[in-house]
C-alpha cells in the first residue's frame, strides 16, 4: 500500500520506513478492502460507509492504533483514522478485522489532504489529535500541524458545538497549541480561557502515557468547541 498525498513544501510528519510484519502485510490483503478509504475517491458519504447512523469522529495520527481500536470497540461512534505509517495501519485493521468492527475506516494519507478533499463540512462530532510530533527544535516549529490555518480547516469540518481535542506531552507545544486555539475565530475553550482540560473518559490511557506518568512527565489535554455562531 502506498501513502496518498498531494505535493506540498512543508509536511508535519516524516515518512519512516518501519518494518512491517508478515501479519501486517496479510492484514492489508485481507482487511484493507473492508476498512481502507482512498484520498482519490473524493468527498466521503458517511451513510454509505457505516451501517449505523452514529456521531462521526476523525483521529489524525493514530500511531499503532491501540487507542483508536479501544475507542471504536467501546463507543457508539463511527471513527475515521488517518495515519501515514503502514505498520500502525496494518496492526489496526488486523485487530479491527478480527474483532469484526463495523464502525471504523482508515485513510493512509496526508491528513490535511483528507480533511480538505474527503471530509464533508459540518459533519464531525469530534476531531482527535493525540500526541502529534512536537517538532521541538525552533527551526522546525513551522512543521507543527497545529497552526491557525489547520484550526480553521478543522472548524469547517466540525458540527456547531462539536470539539477539537488535542493531547500532548510536550509542555512547550501545549502552550503553543493553547495560544493558537485561544486566538482562533469561532473556537471556545471548554475548560475556560487559557485552561487545560482534564483527560476525558473516552480517551484511553496509552502505555506510552502510563510510562510517562510513572516518570513524572505531564500530559496536557485541550478541548475546544466550535461556537454556534
SULZIFEN-V487865 format. One record per backbone hydrogen bond with DSSP energy under -1.0 kcal/mol. NH is the residue of the N-H (numbers start at 0). CO is the residue of the C=O. E is the energy in kcal/mol with one decimal. If there is no record, write none. Layout:
# SULZIFEN-V487865
{{NH,CO,E} {NH,CO,E}}
This chain:
# SULZIFEN-V487865
{{3,107,-2.0} {24,20,-2.2} {25,21,-2.4} {26,22,-1.8} {27,23,-1.6} {28,24,-1.6} {29,25,-2.8} {30,26,-3.5} {31,27,-1.0} {33,30,-1.1} {34,30,-2.2} {35,31,-3.3} {36,105,-2.7} {40,37,-1.7} {41,38,-1.4} {43,117,-3.3} {47,44,-1.9} {48,45,-1.1} {49,45,-2.0} {53,51,-1.4} {56,77,-3.1} {57,125,-2.0} {58,79,-2.6} {59,127,-2.7} {60,81,-3.1} {64,61,-2.3} {68,64,-2.6} {69,65,-2.1} {70,66,-2.0} {71,67,-2.7} {72,68,-2.4} {73,69,-1.7} {74,70,-2.2} {76,74,-1.6} {77,54,-3.1} {78,102,-3.1} {79,56,-2.6} {80,104,-2.7} {81,58,-2.4} {82,106,-2.1} {88,84,-1.7} {89,85,-3.1} {90,86,-2.3} {91,87,-2.4} {92,88,-2.5} {93,89,-1.8} {94,90,-2.3} {95,91,-2.8} {96,92,-2.4} {97,93,-2.2} {98,94,-1.9} {100,95,-2.3} {104,78,-2.0} {105,34,-3.0} {106,80,-2.8} {109,3,-2.3} {113,109,-2.1} {114,110,-2.8} {115,111,-2.4} {116,112,-2.7} {117,113,-2.7} {118,113,-1.3} {121,155,-2.6} {122,156,-2.0} {123,156,-2.6} {124,55,-3.1} {125,55,-1.1} {126,162,-2.2} {127,57,-3.2} {128,164,-2.5} {130,166,-3.5} {139,136,-2.1} {140,137,-1.3} {142,139,-2.5} {143,140,-1.8} {146,144,-1.3} {150,146,-2.2} {151,147,-1.9} {152,148,-1.8} {153,149,-2.7} {154,150,-2.7} {155,151,-1.6} {156,152,-1.1} {157,153,-1.5} {158,123,-2.7} {160,225,-2.6} {161,158,-2.4} {162,124,-1.6} {163,223,-3.1} {164,126,-2.9} {165,221,-2.7} {166,128,-1.9} {167,219,-2.0} {173,169,-2.6} {174,170,-2.3} {175,171,-1.9} {176,172,-3.1} {177,173,-2.5} {178,174,-2.2} {179,175,-2.5} {180,176,-2.9} {181,177,-2.4} {182,178,-1.5} {186,183,-1.2} {187,224,-2.5} {189,222,-2.5} {194,191,-2.1} {196,220,-2.6} {202,199,-1.3} {209,205,-2.6} {210,206,-2.4} {211,207,-2.0} {212,208,-2.5} {213,209,-2.2} {214,210,-1.2} {215,212,-1.4} {216,211,-3.3} {219,167,-3.1} {221,165,-3.1} {223,163,-2.4} {224,187,-3.0} {225,161,-2.9} {226,185,-2.1}}
